[in-house]
Amino acid sequence: MKNKTKEEEREEIKDELETIIDKLDDLETLYKEMLEESYGTIKIGYSEFTAGEILKEMDPIAYNVGYNDFTSQEMDDIQYTLENLNKDIIEKDEELKRLRDEIEEKLNNL
């Protein structure tokens, strides 16, 4: 098994941080996709609706409660990932620190 160079590890961390940022920017879409994967679509006549569309329209409180639960779990997963990244590499790299700080700011604004 090949040992990773610091640059390879840095690139992996950067990719991971950028993936987290993309995820945070699109949490509602991810929630709707999860609902669709779990419950599929509903066809009424010639129209077809996703579970997310129906839930949001028919029971917005349940939709928001589910979204908040989903967001909370995603935030826990992100925090766990951040804790397990190589902090030494992040602290020595301005770009990675900036990405990490952006993630923390987005988490605080949810």
C-alpha positions, 0 to 999 in steps of 0.5 A: 500500500502506497503512503500518501504524500502531504500534497495528495492528502491535502487534495483529498481534504480539499475535495472533502471540504468542497463536497461538504460545502456543496452539501450544505448549499443544497440541503433542501434538495437532498431532503426532497431527494431522500423523500422521493427515494423513500416514498417515490412519486404519486400519480393522479390522473396524468399528473405525477408528484413527488412525496416532497412536493405533496408533503410540503404542500399538504402538511408544511409542519410535518415537512419542516419537522422532517427537514429539521431532523434531516438537517440535524443528522447531516450537521452531525455527520459533517461535524464528525467528518470535520473532526476526523480530517487531518487538522495539522494539514488544514492549519498550515494551509490558508485555502483549507482553513478558509474552506473549513471556516466557510463550513463552520459559518454555514453550520452556524447559520442553519 
